[in-house]
Amino acid sequence: MEIRKATKKDIRDISWIHAASWKTAYIGLLPQQFLDELREDRWVETFTRSLSWKLLTVQLAYDRDQPVGCVSYGKSRDESLPDWGEIVSFYLLPQYWGRGFAKALLDTALNDLRRSYRNVFLWVLKDNVRARKFYEKNHFQCNDDEGKFEIMGKDLVDVRYVYSFRNLSLKV
């Protein structure tokens, strides 16, 4: 396993990892039609802008020179938490779940975020039990903040998870 900072040349791989992960991780959580129609290039424009404008840092995990996971993070996009860091996206190809790649990617992001922030948060689908257990195992705590949105007419809820470099029992 190797983890390295992504560059603009990695954008198509980042988008593909997102799409491939979503198609498995969100079965039963998002509308199946949405997942079936999800394109591999859906996030190309987003990451082109984010990396060009240095809005996010993206780390890629590799298995034998093959990209298999990514995490993106940076300054909080939430105006109510201006001094916080945020993990914006975190995806791993399903065949790499449970093999240590996710932990390594998360640790890489947290070690980088620690340089600039005391606290970090992320959003996760409320019904995504697997992801929630992973974050809880890694000292994130759900603070019960909710974000509501919809995809193809289905109402969905994200919950906020927080992490503090000073106090692992943080609630905001």
C-alpha positions, -999 to 999 in steps of 0.1 A, spaced: 0 0 0 11 35 -8 -6 68 -1 3 100 -19 -11 135 -25 -32 137 -56 -25 161 -85 -46 172 -114 -35 142 -134 -53 120 -108 -87 136 -112 -103 109 -134 -91 82 -110 -106 102 -80 -140 105 -98 -139 68 -108 -132 57 -72 -161 78 -60 -185 64 -85 -174 27 -81 -177 30 -43 -211 47 -44 -225 19 -66 -218 -6 -38 -218 14 -5 -251 31 -12 -272 1 -24 -305 3 -5 -296 38 8 -299 58 -24 -324 53 -53 -311 24 -74 -318 43 -106 -295 71 -95 -267 45 -87 -273 27 -121 -270 60 -140 -240 73 -120 -212 82 -144 -175 76 -136 -168 112 -146 -194 128 -123 -168 144 -100 -142 154 -126 -153 191 -127 -156 193 -90 -121 180 -83 -106 200 -112 -119 231 -95 -110 220 -60 -75 211 -68 -68 240 -91 -81 265 -65 -64 246 -37 -97 243 -19 -91 206 -9 -62 183 -4 -68 148 -18 -48 117 -8 -49 86 -29 -43 50 -17 -26 26 -41 -23 -11 -43 5 -21 -66 3 12 -85 -35 9 -89 -56 37 -72 -81 21 -48 -92 48 -25 -92 85 -17 -99 111 9 -104 148 4 -103 174 31 -96 210 39 -110 241 57 -146 238 69 -172 248 44 -196 253 73 -197 290 82 -208 281 118 -175 262 122 -149 285 106 -119 273 125 -125 236 119 -111 212 93 -135 191 73 -132 157 56 -153 163 25 -152 128 9 -138 94 17 -142 65 -6 -126 31 -11 -132 5 -37 -154 -22 -21 -129 -50 -26 -105 -31 -3 -129 -27 26 -116 -43 58 -80 -45 46 -65 -15 64 -66 9 35 -94 30 50 -76 34 83 -44 44 66 -62 70 45 -80 84 75 -48 86 95 -31 104 67 -58 130 64 -60 135 102 -22 138 105 -23 165 78 -54 183 93 -37 183 128 -12 209 115 -39 235 110 -69 226 130 -79 215 165 -112 199 154 -124 181 124 -159 171 112 -175 151 84 -209 142 72 -222 106 68 -256 92 57 -275 85 89 -285 51 76 -249 41 65 -243 19 95 -210 5 81 -194 40 77 -207 52 110 -192 22 128 -159 29 111 -158 65 122 -169 56 157 -141 30 159 -117 58 149 -128 82 177 -153 103 158 -185 111 176 -219 118 162 -231 152 176 -267 148 162 -264 177 138 -284 168 107 -283 179 71 -313 170 49 -313 166 11 -329 146 -16 -319 125 -45 -344 116 -72 -373 123 -48 -359 103 -19 -354 123 13 -320 116 29 -303 127 61 -266 132 69 -254 133 104 -222 152 115 -193 134 131 -167 153 150 -131 146 161 -109 166 183 -71 164 185 -73 177 221 -103 159 235 -117 128 220 -150 133 238 -159 165 220 -195 175 214 -204 208 195 
